[in-house]
Amino acid sequence: MNNTPVSIKDKKEFIRWFLSNYQLKRRESVWILNYLINHDTLLKNVHFIREARYCPRGIVISTHCSKDAPFRFYKNHIVTTDAEKSFHDIRLNRDEPVYIQLSFKNANQCASYVAVLEDNPFLPEDYFITKKDQQLAKDVLDVSLYEYQKQRLQHKIDEVLDNRNEQAFKELSEQYYYLEQQFNSTHNASKINT
């Protein structure tokens, strides 16, 4: 994906290529894309991105080979399937950016699409983090904390043994045993859940 702006020329070429290679589920989508091709001032504010639903003004356009809804227009957390409303909004708000997501089979593998894709600045910070990644991070943190606490207790146990403090040794040994039991029970439970 691009961090640099895509030229109007490249956007026009891509839209023409897209319209000649894919059949859209809604004819209004074709009208919108053709309208954009013919208006450079609008096209300069068009950004092809992923996940338009997170954008302040986003459009999802789907082809017949896609399983997604035919058309969606997002504006300030309001969603409509009325393509005419989005068309009027684009015409009336020419200077506002509009973020377009095209939904078609193997879109992520299409070089022509990837060439015009830009980073979506509105994606939540945790968008790319999966539940599995979150669990893995939690497990790493748990193991690190356990190892730190274990080493700290071992060091204290060594000290009380050197000082021949039997009462402190018993207390620290119980803490050590409890720490291991607690870690093993939670660690084994997380293995079962994954």
C-alpha positions as CSV (number, residue, x, y, z in Angstrom):
1,M,0.0,0.0,0.0
2,N,1.0,3.5,-0.7
3,N,1.9,6.2,1.8
4,T,2.4,8.6,-1.0
5,P,-0.5,10.2,-2.8
6,V,-1.6,8.5,-6.0
7,S,-1.8,10.7,-9.1
8,I,-5.1,11.6,-10.7
9,K,-3.8,10.0,-13.9
10,D,-3.2,6.7,-12.2
11,K,-6.6,6.8,-10.5
12,K,-8.3,7.4,-13.8
13,E,-6.4,4.6,-15.5
14,F,-7.2,2.2,-12.7
15,I,-10.9,3.1,-12.7
16,R,-11.1,2.6,-16.4
17,W,-9.3,-0.8,-16.1
18,F,-11.6,-1.8,-13.2
19,L,-14.8,-0.9,-15.0
20,S,-13.7,-2.8,-18.2
21,N,-12.7,-5.9,-16.2
22,Y,-15.5,-6.2,-13.5
23,Q,-19.2,-6.1,-13.5
24,L,-20.6,-4.2,-10.5
25,K,-23.6,-5.3,-8.5
26,R,-25.2,-1.8,-8.7
27,R,-25.3,0.3,-11.9
28,E,-25.2,3.5,-9.7
29,S,-21.7,2.4,-8.7
30,V,-20.7,2.6,-12.4
31,W,-22.2,6.1,-12.6
32,I,-20.2,7.2,-9.6
33,L,-16.9,5.9,-10.8
34,N,-17.5,7.4,-14.3
35,Y,-18.4,10.7,-12.7
36,L,-15.2,10.7,-10.8
37,I,-13.1,10.0,-13.9
38,N,-14.5,13.1,-15.5
39,H,-13.9,15.5,-12.6
40,D,-10.3,15.9,-11.6
41,T,-11.1,18.2,-8.7
42,L,-13.1,15.3,-7.1
43,L,-10.7,12.6,-8.1
44,K,-7.8,14.4,-6.3
45,N,-9.8,13.8,-3.0
46,V,-10.5,10.1,-3.8
47,H,-8.5,7.6,-1.9
48,F,-8.7,3.8,-2.5
49,I,-8.3,2.1,0.8
50,R,-9.3,-1.0,2.7
51,E,-12.1,-1.0,5.3
52,A,-14.1,2.1,4.3
53,R,-16.4,1.6,7.2
54,Y,-13.9,3.3,9.5
55,C,-13.7,6.4,7.4
56,P,-15.6,9.6,8.0
57,R,-16.9,9.4,4.4
58,G,-16.4,6.0,2.8
59,I,-17.9,4.0,0.0
60,V,-17.9,0.2,-0.5
61,I,-18.5,-0.9,-4.1
62,S,-18.8,-4.6,-4.8
63,T,-18.6,-6.6,-8.0
64,H,-20.6,-9.7,-8.9
65,C,-17.7,-11.9,-7.9
66,S,-17.8,-10.5,-4.4
67,K,-19.8,-11.9,-1.5
68,D,-20.1,-8.4,0.1
69,A,-23.1,-6.1,0.0
70,P,-23.6,-4.4,-3.4
71,F,-23.1,-0.9,-2.1
72,R,-22.5,1.0,1.2
73,F,-22.0,4.6,1.9
74,Y,-20.6,5.7,5.3
75,K,-20.8,9.2,6.6
76,N,-20.0,10.1,10.2
77,H,-21.1,6.7,11.5
78,I,-24.3,6.6,9.4
79,V,-24.6,3.9,6.8
80,T,-26.9,3.8,3.8
81,T,-27.2,1.6,0.8
82,D,-28.7,4.4,-1.3
83,A,-26.1,5.1,-4.0
84,E,-27.8,8.3,-5.1
85,K,-27.3,9.9,-1.6
86,S,-23.6,9.2,-1.9
87,F,-23.5,10.6,-5.4
88,H,-25.2,13.9,-4.2
89,D,-22.9,14.0,-1.2
90,I,-19.8,13.7,-3.4
91,R,-21.1,16.5,-5.7
92,L,-22.0,18.8,-2.9
93,N,-18.8,18.3,-0.8
94,R,-16.2,18.4,-3.5
95,D,-13.3,19.4,-1.2
96,E,-13.8,16.6,1.3
97,P,-11.9,13.4,1.0
98,V,-13.8,10.3,0.0
99,Y,-12.4,6.9,0.7
100,I,-13.4,4.0,-1.6
101,Q,-13.1,0.3,-1.0
102,L,-13.6,-1.9,-3.9
103,S,-14.8,-5.4,-3.1
104,F,-14.0,-8.1,-5.6
105,K,-12.5,-11.6,-5.7
106,N,-8.8,-11.7,-4.9
107,A,-8.7,-7.9,-4.5
108,N,-5.6,-8.2,-2.2
109,Q,-3.7,-10.0,-4.9
110,C,-4.7,-7.6,-7.8
111,A,-1.5,-5.6,-8.7
112,S,-3.6,-2.9,-10.4
113,Y,-5.6,-2.3,-7.2
114,V,-2.7,-2.6,-4.9
115,A,-0.9,0.1,-7.0
116,V,-3.6,2.7,-6.1
117,L,-4.3,1.5,-2.6
118,E,-3.4,3.9,0.2
119,D,-3.1,3.4,3.9
120,N,-6.4,3.9,5.7
121,P,-5.6,6.6,8.4
122,F,-8.8,5.8,10.3
123,L,-8.1,2.1,11.1
124,P,-8.2,1.4,14.8
125,E,-4.8,0.8,16.4
126,D,-5.6,-2.8,17.1
127,Y,-7.1,-3.6,13.7
128,F,-4.3,-5.9,12.6
129,I,-4.1,-7.7,16.0
130,T,-5.9,-11.0,16.1
131,K,-7.2,-12.7,19.2
132,K,-4.4,-15.2,18.7
133,D,-1.8,-12.4,18.7
134,Q,-3.4,-10.9,21.8
135,Q,-3.3,-14.3,23.6
136,L,0.3,-14.9,22.5
137,A,1.3,-11.4,23.9
138,K,-0.5,-12.2,27.2
139,D,1.3,-15.6,27.4
140,V,4.7,-14.0,26.9
141,L,4.0,-11.4,29.5
142,D,2.7,-14.0,32.0
143,V,5.8,-16.2,31.5
144,S,8.2,-13.2,31.9
145,L,6.4,-12.1,35.0
146,Y,6.5,-15.6,36.4
147,E,10.2,-16.0,35.7
148,Y,11.0,-12.6,37.3
149,Q,9.0,-13.5,40.5
150,K,10.5,-17.0,40.6
151,Q,14.1,-15.6,40.4
152,R,13.4,-13.0,43.0
153,L,12.0,-15.7,45.4
154,Q,15.0,-18.0,44.7
155,H,17.4,-15.2,45.5
156,K,15.6,-14.5,48.8
157,I,15.5,-18.2,49.6
158,D,19.3,-18.4,49.0
159,E,19.8,-15.4,51.4
160,V,17.7,-16.9,54.2
161,L,19.5,-20.2,53.8
162,D,22.8,-18.5,54.1
163,N,21.5,-16.8,57.3
164,R,20.0,-20.1,58.6
165,N,16.6,-18.4,59.1
166,E,14.2,-21.4,59.2
167,Q,11.0,-19.4,59.6
168,A,11.7,-17.1,56.6
169,F,12.7,-20.2,54.6
170,K,9.3,-21.8,55.2
171,E,7.4,-18.7,54.3
172,L,9.4,-18.1,51.1
173,S,9.1,-21.8,50.2
174,E,5.3,-21.6,50.5
175,Q,5.3,-18.5,48.3
176,Y,7.5,-20.2,45.8
177,Y,5.2,-23.3,45.8
178,Y,2.1,-21.1,45.5
179,L,3.6,-19.2,42.6
180,E,4.4,-22.4,40.7
181,Q,0.9,-23.8,41.3
182,Q,-0.8,-20.6,40.2
183,F,1.4,-20.3,37.1
184,N,0.9,-24.0,36.1
185,S,-2.8,-23.9,36.5
186,T,-3.3,-20.7,34.5
187,H,-0.7,-21.7,31.9
188,N,-2.2,-25.1,31.3
189,A,-5.7,-23.5,31.1
190,S,-4.5,-21.1,28.4
191,K,-3.0,-24.1,26.4
192,I,-6.4,-25.9,26.5
193,N,-8.2,-22.8,25.3
194,T,-6.0,-22.3,22.2
